[in-house]
Amino acid sequence: MHGDWISGCGKSFTMQGVPDSSKHKGIIPRAFEHIFEAIDTSEGIKYLVHASYLEIYNEEIRDLLGKDVKRKMDLKEHPEKGVYIPGMILAIN
C-alpha cells in the first residue's frame, strides 16, 4: 500500500481504521481478514504467510511491528537477498 497525500487528510484512518470496530476497519485489517478467510476456506493447500508493517515518512523507515516504532531502520541491498531492512520484524503465520 502506498499513500502520498497531504497531512491531515485521513491516511492513517484509511489504512488502520478504528481498533475493535467492525464498522470502521481500515484497509490493512480488511486485507488481512480477506487473506485469512480465503486460506480458511481452501482445502488441500497449505499456506505460509509472511508479513511486515513499515512506514516510510520523510525518507525515514520505521518498523511498526517492532518494540520501538520510533527507531529509524536502514534499507540495504544484498546480491542474493535483494533489498531488505536489517532487524525488520517478520510476522509468520
C-alpha positions, 0 to 999 in steps of 0.5 A, spaced: 500 500 500 502 506 498 499 513 500 502 520 498 497 525 500 497 531 504 497 531 512 491 531 515 487 528 510 485 521 513 491 516 511 492 513 517 484 512 518 484 509 511 489 504 512 488 502 520 481 504 521 478 504 528 481 498 533 475 493 535 470 496 530 467 492 525 464 498 522 470 502 521 476 497 519 481 500 515 484 497 509 490 493 512 485 489 517 480 488 511 486 485 507 488 481 512 481 478 514 480 477 506 487 473 506 485 469 512 478 467 510 480 465 503 486 460 506 480 458 511 476 456 506 481 452 501 482 445 502 488 441 500 493 447 500 497 449 505 499 456 506 505 460 509 504 467 510 509 472 511 508 479 513 511 486 515 508 493 517 513 499 515 512 506 514 516 510 510 515 518 512 520 523 510 525 518 507 525 515 514 523 507 515 520 505 521 518 498 523 511 498 526 511 491 528 517 492 532 518 494 540 520 501 538 516 504 532 520 510 533 527 507 531 529 509 524 531 502 520 536 502 514 534 499 507 540 495 504 541 491 498 544 484 498 546 480 491 542 474 493 537 477 498 535 483 494 533 489 498 531 488 505 531 492 512 536 489 517 532 487 524 525 488 520 520 484 524 517 478 520 510 476 522 509 468 520 503 465 520 
